[in-house]
């Protein structure tokens, strides 16, 4: 089953801006597509 839900331990950054909590239907900026701004997907870690 495919869902349109972001996973809690994966973070998304446009440049230095954390956009992990944006609505899933928000379109990526043109700067990402043309490579002028960096897009990072980071797996977060939790532990104790």
Secondary structure, 3 states (H helix, E strand, C coil): CCCCCCCCCEEEEECCEECCCCCCCCCCCHHHHCCCCCEEEEECCCCC
